[in-house]
């Protein structure tokens, strides 16, 4: 059948294309009892042909699942804080969390949650397209964690990456450091104007160095979960420079811990200060003693889940929560050695 350009595909369109009733389509979507294999095949073929996705209204018609999806790009100490906070928010409610780790750009993982598995979605997906998110939010309530967006249809929860990065840089400047390197993730995550936390941190780092009349010194390492060896290799490249840095500001604590391990292994721990970001539980361990930025990971997770529950209760206007950041200065940063 022909669908007018720009018009959303409806359950009636699917029913007409499949040659069945609306009730039959609803049964297939709900995986209800009494659907023959032939009917399921026709309906699923029509859904695929038309690109139909169940609307929020359709989801409401078939009843709540009382499941909330929490998509994270990878497992890490900071992501654990997010999960802990979300669990606190749903405690005592009928809702349960479904954790979905993903790799890369997380469209498929989020879509699988949106296809009727959950009533709402919290996603930590800095690389997905905002227009795609707006379309998704028209079908299922969404709260995005870690995107500096200004959306119309979904909520956002972010840390104050501008203030947090300036706090790190001011701390290092106060300790006398001028040769400060920033070790961050790949360009896909740090691309200018992408709105990701790492892009903001890189931008503010550069601004602080420029304001101080200093040269930026940037190295890139992939996520340590993918290759810790790359983080250590990037650290080695910095340490091997003719005029090596006296301080390394890592984009997050997982990178910082690997940097700290490498400067310790190579005998540079007393000479090179290391700062991270996220203030994970490991940062405060006395054997790590990592200076880091606390951006209230548990509170961010709790806030995201609370906002999603508000959406499910009927709130439609977008909300944007910015978590305050605090510098936690520890033994990994010290005054420049003479």
C-alpha positions in Angstrom: 0.0 0.0 0.0 1.1 3.6 -0.4 1.8 5.7 2.7 1.7 9.5 2.4 5.1 11.0 2.9 5.6 12.4 6.4 2.6 10.5 7.9 3.3 8.1 10.7 2.5 4.5 9.9 -0.4 3.3 12.0 -1.6 -0.1 13.2 -4.4 0.2 10.6 -1.8 0.5 7.8 -0.2 -2.7 9.0 -3.5 -4.5 9.2 -4.5 -3.4 5.7 -1.1 -4.5 4.2 -1.2 -7.8 6.0 -4.9 -8.4 5.1 -5.9 -8.9 8.8 -7.8 -7.1 11.4 -6.4 -4.4 13.8 -7.0 -6.8 16.6 -4.9 -9.5 14.9 -2.0 -7.0 14.5 -2.3 -6.1 18.2 -2.2 -9.8 19.2 1.0 -10.3 17.2 2.6 -7.2 18.8 1.6 -8.3 22.2 2.7 -11.9 21.5 -0.7 -12.9 22.6 -2.1 -16.5 22.7 -3.9 -17.8 19.6 -1.9 -16.3 16.8 -1.3 -18.7 13.9 2.2 -19.0 12.4 0.8 -17.8 9.0 -0.9 -14.7 10.6 2.3 -13.8 12.5 4.4 -14.1 9.3 2.1 -11.8 7.4 1.9 -9.2 10.1 5.6 -9.2 10.8 6.3 -8.9 7.1 4.0 -5.9 6.9 5.6 -4.3 10.0 9.0 -4.7 8.3 7.8 -3.4 5.0 6.2 -0.3 6.5 8.7 0.4 9.2 6.0 0.4 11.8 6.8 1.0 15.5 4.2 0.7 18.2 3.2 4.2 19.5 3.0 5.3 23.0 -0.8 5.1 22.8 -0.7 1.6 21.4 1.6 0.6 24.3 -0.8 2.0 26.7 -3.7 0.1 25.1 -2.0 -3.2 25.7 -1.1 -2.4 29.3 2.1 -1.6 31.1 5.0 -4.0 31.3 6.3 -2.3 34.5 9.8 -2.7 33.1 12.2 0.2 32.5 15.1 -0.2 30.1 18.5 1.1 31.2 21.0 1.0 28.2 24.6 1.6 29.0 27.5 1.6 26.4 29.8 -0.5 28.4 30.3 -1.8 32.0 32.4 0.4 34.2 32.7 1.7 37.8 30.8 4.9 36.8 28.1 3.0 35.0 27.7 1.0 38.2 27.0 4.3 40.0 24.3 5.1 37.4 22.7 1.7 37.9 22.8 2.0 41.7 21.0 5.4 41.6 18.3 4.2 39.2 17.6 1.2 41.4 17.1 3.6 44.4 14.6 5.6 42.4 12.4 2.6 41.4 12.6 0.9 44.8 9.1 0.7 46.3 7.4 1.2 42.9 5.9 -1.6 40.6 8.8 -1.0 38.1 11.8 -3.2 37.5 15.0 -2.2 35.7 16.2 -4.1 32.6 19.9 -3.5 32.1 21.1 -3.6 28.4 24.8 -3.1 27.8 25.7 -2.2 24.2 28.8 -1.5 22.1 29.4 1.3 19.6 26.5 3.5 18.5 23.6 1.9 20.4 20.7 2.3 18.0 19.9 -1.4 17.9 20.0 -1.9 21.6 17.7 1.0 22.3 15.3 0.0 19.5 15.1 -3.5 20.9 14.0 -2.0 24.2 11.5 0.3 22.5 9.8 -2.5 20.6 7.4 -3.3 23.4 9.8 -4.8 26.0 9.8 -1.8 28.4 7.5 1.1 29.3 10.3 3.7 29.2 14.0 4.0 28.5 17.0 5.6 30.2 20.0 5.6 27.8 23.6 6.5 28.2 24.3 6.9 24.4 26.3 10.0 23.6 26.7 9.2 19.9 23.1 8.7 18.8 21.5 11.4 16.6 19.2 13.9 18.4 16.7 13.8 15.6 16.5 10.0 15.9 16.0 10.5 19.7 13.1 12.9 19.1 11.5 10.3 16.9 12.1 7.6 19.5 10.7 9.8 22.3 7.4 10.2 20.3 6.9 6.4 20.7 8.3 5.7 24.2 9.3 8.0 27.1 13.0 8.6 27.1 15.6 10.1 29.5 19.1 10.6 28.1 22.1 10.5 30.4 25.2 12.4 29.3 24.1 14.5 26.4 24.2 18.3 26.4 21.1 18.6 24.2 18.2 21.0 24.2 15.4 18.5 23.2 11.7 18.9 22.8 10.5 15.4 23.4 12.9 13.8 25.9 14.6 14.6 29.2 18.4 14.9 29.8 20.6 14.4 32.8 24.2 15.6 32.6 27.1 16.5 34.8 28.4 20.1 34.8 31.3 19.2 32.5 32.3 22.9 32.0 32.6 23.5 35.8 34.2 20.1 36.4 36.9 20.5 33.8 37.7 24.1 34.9 38.1 22.8 38.5 40.6 20.2 37.4 42.6 22.7 35.4 42.5 25.4 38.1 43.7 22.8 40.6 46.7 21.8 38.4 47.5 25.4 37.6 47.5 26.2 41.3 50.0 23.3 41.9 52.3 25.0 39.4 51.7 22.8 36.4 52.0 24.3 33.0 52.9 21.3 30.8 49.4 19.6 31.2 48.3 16.9 28.8 44.7 15.7 28.2 44.3 12.0 27.5 40.8 11.3 26.1 38.8 9.1 23.9 38.6 8.9 20.1 37.3 11.6 17.8 33.9 10.0 17.5 33.3 10.8 21.2 35.1 14.1 21.3 33.9 15.7 18.1 33.4 19.5 18.4 29.7 20.5 19.0 28.6 16.9 19.4 27.3 17.6 22.9 29.1 14.7 24.6 30.7 15.0 28.0 34.1 14.2 26.5 33.7 16.8 23.8 32.9 19.4 26.4 35.9 18.4 28.6 38.3 18.6 25.7 36.9 22.0 24.6 37.2 23.4 28.1 40.7 21.9 28.5 41.8 23.7 25.3 40.2 26.9 26.4 41.9 26.8 29.8 45.3 26.2 28.2 44.8 29.0 25.7 43.7 31.4 28.4 46.9 30.6 30.3 49.0 31.1 27.2 50.0 27.5 27.1 50.1 24.9 24.4 47.5 22.1 24.4 48.9 18.6 24.5 46.3 16.0 23.6 46.6 12.2 23.3 43.8 9.8 22.3 43.2 6.3 23.7 40.3 4.0 23.0 38.0 3.1 25.9 40.1 1.0 28.4 37.3 -1.6 28.3 38.3 -2.2 24.7 42.1 -2.0 24.9 43.9 -1.0 28.1 47.2 -1.5 26.1 46.2 1.5 24.0 45.8 3.7 27.1 49.2 2.7 28.3 50.8 3.2 24.9 49.3 6.7 24.8 50.8 7.4 28.2 54.2 6.1 27.0 54.1 8.5 24.0 53.5 11.4 26.4 56.3 10.4 28.7 58.7 9.9 25.8 58.3 13.5 24.6 61.4 15.7 24.7 59.5 18.0 27.1 57.0 15.6 28.8 54.0 16.7 30.7 54.2 17.2 34.5 50.5 16.5 34.7 48.0 14.3 32.8 44.3 15.0 33.0 42.4 11.9 31.9 38.9 12.1 30.4 37.5 9.7 33.0 38.7 7.5 35.9 39.0 4.3 33.9 41.6 6.0 31.7 43.2 7.7 34.7 43.7 4.5 36.6 45.6 3.0 33.6 47.7 6.2 33.3 48.5 6.1 37.0 49.5 2.4 36.7 51.8 3.2 33.7 53.5 6.2 35.3 54.1 4.1 38.4 55.5 1.2 36.4 57.9 3.5 34.6 59.1 5.3 37.8 57.4 8.6 37.0 54.7 8.7 39.7 56.5 11.3 41.9 57.1 13.5 38.8 53.8 13.2 36.9 50.5 14.2 38.5 47.4 12.4 37.3 43.7 13.6 37.5 40.6 11.8 36.5 36.9 12.4 36.2 33.8 10.7 37.7 35.2 10.0 41.2 34.4 6.3 41.0 34.8 4.1 44.2 38.2 3.0 43.0 39.5 6.6 43.0 39.2 6.9 46.8 41.0 3.6 47.4 44.2 4.4 49.4 46.4 2.5 47.0 45.0 4.5 44.1 44.4 7.9 45.8 43.2 9.5 42.5 42.3 13.2 42.2 39.0 13.2 40.4 35.8 15.1 39.7 32.7 13.9 41.6 29.7 14.4 39.3 27.3 12.5 41.6 26.9 9.4 39.5 24.5 7.8 41.9 22.4 10.9 42.0 22.4 11.2 38.2 21.0 7.7 37.9 18.4 8.3 40.6 17.4 11.6 38.9 17.1 9.9 35.5 14.9 7.2 36.8 12.7 9.6 38.7 12.3 11.8 35.6 11.3 8.7 33.6 8.7 7.8 36.3 7.3 11.3 36.0 7.0 10.8 32.2 5.1 7.6 32.7 2.8 9.4 35.1 1.9 11.9 32.4 4.4 14.7 32.4 5.1 15.8 28.8 7.3 18.9 29.1 11.0 18.3 28.7 13.2 18.6 31.8 17.0 19.1 32.0 19.0 18.2 35.1 22.6 19.3 35.5 24.4 17.6 38.3 26.8 19.8 40.3 30.5 18.7 40.3 33.1 18.8 43.1 36.8 18.3 42.9 38.2 15.6 45.1 41.9 16.3 45.5 44.0 13.3 46.5 47.6 12.2 46.4 47.8 11.6 42.7 48.3 15.3 42.1 51.0 17.3 43.8 53.1 20.5 43.2 55.5 20.4 40.3 58.8 18.9 41.3 61.8 21.2 40.8 
